[in-house]
Amino acid sequence: MNRLFALTAALTLLAPQAHALPTMIDCTRDSANARCVAKSAPDGVGAIGSGSTFYQGGAEQFRGGFVSADGQTLYLALETLRNTDPFGVVMAVDLNTGNRRVVSGYLNTMEKVGKGVKVQGDRDTLDLYTLGNIYDVQPLPDGSLLAHTGQLIRIDPRTGDRTLLWTPTTAGDTRVRDTVELKYADPRRPAQTGGAAPSAPGVSVPNTTVSTPIGNVNVGGLLGGLLGGPRPAAPAPAPAPQPTAPGNGYFCTQLDPKAVTPALPHTYMATDAEGNVYMMGSNSPIGSGFALFKLDAKNDYRCTSVSRFDVSGDNVQGSGIPWTSSLAGTGPIFGDFAVNGTTLYASGGPNPNYIVVSVDMKTGERRLISGQTDQAGAQVFKKGQGAAHIGSALVYSGGALYTTQAQVSAEPFALVRIDPATGDRTLIEPPKGTPLSKGRASSATLYPIPGSTQLIVGFDGALHVMDPATGLNYILSR
């Protein structure tokens, strides 16, 4: 990425400007307007915006994303088909027109943008880093994009090309893992003299390299040859686990000094202006405690922790509440993150409650923002008044937190406003006759807009704009 492009891209993503949206439409009075007709309506719905389509046969899922700081473009993660295939993209949507384009990934068998690291398969050349099972996309300060697929993949927005930024210890790229662990002297791994395991006599291993935070790494026969290329020899067995802490920083570790397996963070993330990445870790493996992790942009994206507590709820780092009462559970499954200044908010559930928590990304202080029981379950964490349900979607906008009432998939879509100070929950229902009043709430995603109190709602195969003050909404792109 040249310096001029990096500077231009960074200014575009980070410099606040006026947002761009069509004027709010009152669909209760203009039901014939194409922006007011829900996708679930009869034929003749019509397209809004041009370009690549969201709809891929009903299996698509809107996931995490962000609106650029200039308020002009929404970047979102779109998972299509199944979690086990390479189909998934980062898509850009122009907020002025609703026009759509694929930034990177495989939208379907015909439309793809960018390339990863090439690997020779049994029948064809494959991309090592696709965006299958993509969960989130966030900006980095140099203008590039960061996608979360279980691994963190850096995307060049000019070309869509993808390279590895960070990989968990459970990833299949064992050659990358071993090389990184070697650099950081992980005591769980046998001593090696190089990054790649040796080949069997007479077997050549293709010189495939992967771009990682530590430089280009030879991955040889990826996944033990399962994706093609000669199969490398089985590496020497690792020594028996020793009662020492795993590694010294690249993989995310929590509390238990006897733990052999580092934590696997949840699949949503937040980034800050310095390029650091934040991910939440649950009590997995069991007994290892809970943490907010930070991948340090200034130190090879090595994993440090910001806030931690053990399975008994005792504080280890930071201060404040735990968010589980079970010694054997993994705690709430946190969905999306919302950030305001140095405060990171996370919404999750049930296990056994639906809650919103906050963590100060500088001090590690933890707070319960809002909490309620899961239906008739045990009430452990309770804060705030109101019957509106807490869902997994979460954004911060105009001084309030917003989630969607999605605990019960049979309920209609509704927005929920949460007061960050009191935890009180207010139900905001879309007026009858508007697009968001038609359909169920099981798959809604929220995106805040810098400089605006309106929200973008991904729902029922389309993007909508909603005004929380009135509940009015219209279709932005379909």
Summary of the structure (lengths in Angstrom):
residues: 478
radius of gyration: 22.9
end to end distance: 32.3
largest distance: 76.4
contacts: 1685
relative contact order: 0.12
helix: 7%
strand: 33%
